Amino acid sequence: MSEPMQPHIRCGRADGAKYAILPGDPERVERVKAFLDNPVDIAFNREYKSCSGSYKGVRVMVISTGIGGPSTGIAVEELKKIGVETLIRIGSCGALKDTLKLGDLVIASGAVRDEGTSRAYVAECYPAVPDPEVLAALVHSARAQGYPLHCGIIHSHDSFYTDQEEASCAYWSRHGVLAADMESAALFVIGGLRHLKTASILNVVVERSGDLESGINEYVEGDSRTAIGERKEIITALEAIARLEQC
């Protein structure tokens, strides 16, 4: 009997690896693949594009998760079923503090659960936090590379286009939250419940005073500062994986 494939990511246990890197954008999978030795494409179904390869002798899987918590949650659940143990999100974020500049890295020490996916799993008093060892490895890796780094709480939400976006950003900024994304809280909560090691490193693509739509458009079109930031987060995640494997 052939091994069953996971229904959404279209991967099986033979495709899995101990470590997985999770970009949101399928195109970012190709950019991570450029850093891997002997990369092999696995599947591309819906928002889930995947490949595998090695970095400094460590097997790594890369799979996109699309936008938002629901598709991220599906990926996390199915990756566990094929044997993945450690998942590092490499994503983009909007700054909630003026000190964060385009291309800076934000490593999340926790996430505000202002989204629906994690609430579907467990009460809101359950924390959305990364694995401490993976978090420490990311911080060490970024500092070793000399990259601009901010580590703190982020805000995970469900939409860019509600009528309360500016008020929400101002509220969380006043309460010390560094930046906003849409996936990290779901990753942390589901990972915690499923006994997976997770972490999230983000690239600032919109500054606090910047325009959301133009900032994202510039990132998609390859603005040099955000493109460099993306390269930095890829290297940081891969170096962290190499470090974790040595521990």
QUIZI-V592049 format. One record per residue. N is the residue number from 1. RES is the residue in three letters. PHI is phi as a letter, one per 20 degrees, with the letter a starting at -180 (NA if undefined). OMEGA is omega in whole degrees, -180 to 180 (none if undefined). D_FIRST is the distance of its C-alpha to the first C-alpha in Angstrom with 2 decimals. Layout:
BEGIN
((N,RES,PHI,OMEGA,D_FIRST) (N,RES,PHI,OMEGA,D_FIRST))
END
This chain:
BEGIN
((1,MET,NA,179,0.00) (2,SER,f,-179,3.80) (3,GLU,f,180,6.52) (4,PRO,f,176,8.73) (5,MET,e,174,12.09) (6,GLN,f,-167,15.31) (7,PRO,f,-177,17.05) (8,HIS,d,-180,20.37) (9,ILE,f,177,20.24) (10,ARG,l,177,17.06) (11,CYS,c,176,16.09) (12,GLY,c,-176,13.29) (13,ARG,f,178,13.95) (14,ALA,f,-179,14.34) (15,ASP,e,-173,17.12) (16,GLY,f,176,18.94) (17,ALA,b,178,22.10) (18,LYS,f,-176,24.50) (19,TYR,d,175,26.98) (20,ALA,c,173,26.86) (21,ILE,d,-173,29.85) (22,LEU,d,167,30.14) (23,PRO,f,174,32.62) (24,GLY,e,-174,33.25) (25,ASP,f,176,33.89) (26,PRO,g,179,31.13) (27,GLU,f,-180,33.86) (28,ARG,f,175,34.39) (29,VAL,g,179,30.93) (30,GLU,f,-178,32.40) (31,ARG,f,173,35.44) (32,VAL,f,-178,33.54) (33,LYS,g,-179,31.47) (34,ALA,f,180,34.80) (35,PHE,e,-174,35.28) (36,LEU,e,172,32.00) (37,ASP,e,177,31.49) (38,ASN,l,-179,28.75) (39,PRO,f,180,27.55) (40,VAL,c,174,24.35) (41,ASP,f,-180,23.71) (42,ILE,d,-175,20.44) (43,ALA,b,173,20.78) (44,PHE,b,-180,23.61) (45,ASN,c,-176,23.14) (46,ARG,l,-180,26.21) (47,GLU,e,-171,28.12) (48,TYR,d,176,25.27) (49,LYS,d,-173,25.65) (50,SER,c,173,24.05) (51,CYS,b,174,24.37) (52,SER,b,179,24.34) (53,GLY,a,178,26.74) (54,SER,c,176,29.01) (55,TYR,c,-177,32.50) (56,LYS,l,176,34.65) (57,GLY,n,-179,31.66) (58,VAL,d,178,29.73) (59,ARG,f,-177,26.39) (60,VAL,c,172,26.84) (61,MET,d,176,24.83) (62,VAL,c,-180,26.95) (63,ILE,b,179,26.13) (64,SER,f,-177,28.64) (65,THR,d,-177,29.05) (66,GLY,m,-177,31.52) (67,ILE,d,169,34.68) (68,GLY,n,-176,35.14) (69,GLY,f,-176,33.65) (70,PRO,g,-179,31.14) (71,SER,f,175,29.01) (72,THR,f,-180,29.50) (73,GLY,f,177,28.35) (74,ILE,f,180,25.09) (75,ALA,f,-179,24.47) (76,VAL,f,-179,25.40) (77,GLU,f,-177,23.11) (78,GLU,f,176,20.00) (79,LEU,f,176,21.04) (80,LYS,g,-177,21.30) (81,LYS,f,178,17.69) (82,ILE,d,171,16.67) (83,GLY,o,178,19.22) (84,VAL,f,-177,22.49) (85,GLU,d,-177,25.52) (86,THR,c,-176,28.58) (87,LEU,c,179,29.27) (88,ILE,d,176,32.51) (89,ARG,f,168,33.70) (90,ILE,d,-173,35.94) (91,GLY,c,176,37.74) (92,SER,d,-180,41.12) (93,CYS,b,171,43.78) (94,GLY,d,-178,47.21) (95,ALA,f,172,49.98) (96,LEU,d,178,51.89) (97,LYS,c,-179,54.45) (98,ASP,f,-179,56.95) (99,THR,f,179,56.30) (100,LEU,e,-177,52.82) (101,LYS,d,180,53.02) (102,LEU,g,179,50.72) (103,GLY,n,175,48.18) (104,ASP,f,177,48.69) (105,LEU,d,175,45.72) (106,VAL,c,175,45.15) (107,ILE,d,-172,43.01) (108,ALA,f,173,42.40) (109,SER,e,177,43.44) (110,GLY,r,-178,42.57) (111,ALA,c,170,42.23) (112,VAL,f,-175,44.09) (113,ARG,e,-179,41.61) (114,ASP,d,-178,43.23) (115,GLU,b,-171,40.04) (116,GLY,e,-173,37.93) (117,THR,f,-178,34.41) (118,SER,f,179,35.31) (119,ARG,f,178,37.51) (120,ALA,f,-178,34.62) (121,TYR,e,-168,33.11) (122,VAL,a,-179,36.14) (123,ALA,g,-175,39.96) (124,GLU,f,177,41.93) (125,CYS,f,176,43.48) (126,TYR,f,-174,40.19) (127,PRO,f,173,40.80) (128,ALA,d,-176,39.07) (129,VAL,c,177,39.34) (130,PRO,e,172,37.45) (131,ASP,f,-175,36.46) (132,PRO,f,180,39.75) (133,GLU,f,179,38.44) (134,VAL,f,176,36.74) (135,LEU,g,-179,39.87) (136,ALA,f,179,42.10) (137,ALA,f,178,40.09) (138,LEU,f,180,40.46) (139,VAL,f,179,44.18) (140,HIS,f,-178,44.74) (141,SER,f,-180,42.91) (142,ALA,f,-180,44.92) (143,ARG,f,179,48.17) (144,ALA,f,178,47.52) (145,GLN,e,-179,47.19) (146,GLY,m,-177,50.35) (147,TYR,e,172,48.81) (148,PRO,g,-169,50.63) (149,LEU,c,172,48.84) (150,HIS,c,-180,49.15) (151,CYS,c,-179,47.30) (152,GLY,r,-177,47.55) (153,ILE,e,175,46.47) (154,ILE,d,-178,45.05) (155,HIS,d,176,44.81) (156,SER,d,-173,41.53) (157,HIS,c,-172,42.18) (158,ASP,d,-176,40.71) (159,SER,b,172,43.02) (160,PHE,e,-162,45.51) (161,TYR,c,175,47.53) (162,THR,f,180,48.87) (163,ASP,f,-176,52.64) (164,GLN,d,-174,52.84) (165,GLU,g,-178,51.22) (166,GLU,f,179,54.44) (167,ALA,f,179,55.48) (168,SER,f,178,52.09) (169,CYS,f,-180,52.21) (170,ALA,f,-179,55.76) (171,TYR,f,-176,54.94) (172,TRP,f,175,52.12) (173,SER,f,179,54.12) (174,ARG,f,-178,57.02) (175,HIS,e,171,54.75) (176,GLY,n,180,53.74) (177,VAL,e,-171,50.34) (178,LEU,e,-169,49.79) (179,ALA,b,-178,47.48) (180,ALA,c,170,45.09) (181,ASP,c,-177,41.48) (182,MET,c,-169,38.90) (183,GLU,c,-168,35.77) (184,SER,f,-179,36.72) (185,ALA,f,178,37.42) (186,ALA,f,178,34.01) (187,LEU,g,-177,32.38) (188,PHE,f,-176,34.59) (189,VAL,f,-180,34.27) (190,ILE,f,176,30.52) (191,GLY,g,178,30.14) (192,GLY,f,-180,32.56) (193,LEU,f,-177,30.91) (194,ARG,e,177,27.44) (195,HIS,m,175,28.98) (196,LEU,d,175,28.50) (197,LYS,e,-176,31.24) (198,THR,c,172,32.65) (199,ALA,a,-176,35.70) (200,SER,b,174,37.22) (201,ILE,c,-171,39.54) (202,LEU,c,180,41.29) (203,ASN,d,-179,43.46) (204,VAL,f,180,46.63) (205,VAL,d,175,46.77) (206,VAL,c,177,49.49) (207,GLU,f,-175,52.58) (208,ARG,g,-179,54.21) (209,SER,e,-176,56.95) (210,GLY,e,178,54.76) (211,ASP,e,-175,53.57) (212,LEU,g,-174,49.93) (213,GLU,f,-179,49.24) (214,SER,f,179,51.10) (215,GLY,f,179,49.56) (216,ILE,f,178,45.98) (217,ASN,f,179,46.93) (218,GLU,f,178,48.47) (219,TYR,f,-180,45.36) (220,VAL,f,-177,43.10) (221,GLU,e,172,45.67) (222,GLY,n,174,45.72) (223,ASP,g,-170,48.83) (224,SER,f,-177,49.53) (225,ARG,f,-180,49.90) (226,THR,f,176,46.66) (227,ALA,f,176,44.79) (228,ILE,f,177,46.15) (229,GLY,f,177,45.15) (230,GLU,f,178,41.56) (231,ARG,f,180,41.59) (232,LYS,f,-179,43.05) (233,GLU,f,176,40.40) (234,ILE,f,-180,37.62) (235,ILE,f,180,39.38) (236,THR,g,-180,40.12) (237,ALA,f,-179,36.50) (238,LEU,f,178,35.28) (239,GLU,f,177,38.16) (240,ALA,f,177,37.45) (241,ILE,f,178,33.85) (242,ALA,f,179,35.26) (243,ARG,f,179,37.77) (244,LEU,f,-178,35.32) (245,GLU,f,180,33.22) (246,GLN,e,-175,36.45) (247,CYS,f,none,37.41))
END
